[in-house]
Amino acid sequence: MVTPESIRINIAQGLPASHLSVTGDDGTHFEAVIVSEAFSGKSRVQRHQLVYKALGDRMRAEIHALSMKTYTPQEWQSL
């Protein structure tokens, strides 16, 4: 079964993040908040693509839905 922690670990291994949290309690729908310098200068679509790349085949095979909020460290500080 997919857990928020397993998703968090996969994202952290593939994408450097200064803040990363993943929630979800039904095993198929998850929400992630990711703060990474890698998002600087990237569009929202490009940011999501970086996260999908970090998750690899899990996005196609195991994770039904992942809602993401992606921020640069500067954006995160201004919230």
C-alpha positions in Angstrom: 0.0 0.0 0.0 1.2 3.5 -0.8 1.7 5.7 2.2 2.4 9.4 2.5 5.8 8.6 4.0 6.8 6.4 1.1 5.9 9.1 -1.4 7.8 11.7 0.7 10.9 9.4 0.7 10.8 9.0 -3.1 10.4 12.7 -3.7 13.3 13.5 -1.3 15.6 11.0 -3.0 15.0 12.5 -6.4 14.6 16.2 -5.7 16.4 18.4 -3.2 13.9 20.1 -0.9 14.2 22.4 2.0 10.6 21.5 3.0 8.6 18.5 2.0 5.4 17.2 3.5 2.9 14.6 2.1 -0.5 13.9 3.5 -3.3 11.5 2.6 -5.3 8.9 4.4 -7.1 6.7 1.9 -4.1 5.1 0.1 -4.8 6.7 -3.3 -5.2 10.4 -2.9 -2.3 12.5 -1.6 -1.3 16.1 -1.2 2.3 17.3 -1.2 3.9 20.6 -0.3 7.4 20.9 -1.8 9.9 23.7 -1.4 12.9 23.5 -3.6 15.5 25.7 -5.2 15.2 23.5 -8.3 11.8 25.2 -8.9 13.4 28.6 -9.5 12.6 29.9 -13.0 10.2 27.0 -13.7 6.6 27.1 -14.6 4.0 25.2 -12.5 3.9 22.5 -15.2 7.7 22.2 -15.2 7.8 22.0 -11.4 5.2 19.2 -11.4 7.3 17.4 -14.1 10.3 17.4 -11.8 8.2 15.8 -9.0 6.8 13.2 -11.4 10.3 12.4 -12.5 11.4 11.9 -8.9 8.4 9.5 -8.4 9.1 7.6 -11.6 6.8 4.7 -12.4 5.0 5.1 -9.1 2.9 7.9 -10.6 1.6 5.6 -13.3 1.3 2.4 -11.4 0.6 3.1 -7.7 -0.5 6.7 -7.1 -4.0 7.5 -8.2 -3.9 11.3 -7.4 -1.3 13.6 -6.1 -2.1 17.3 -5.6 1.0 19.4 -5.4 1.9 22.9 -4.1 5.3 23.7 -5.3 7.3 26.7 -4.1 10.8 28.2 -4.3 12.4 29.0 -0.9 11.7 32.7 -1.7 8.0 32.0 -2.4 7.7 29.9 0.7 9.1 32.7 2.9 6.7 35.2 1.5 3.6 33.1 2.4 
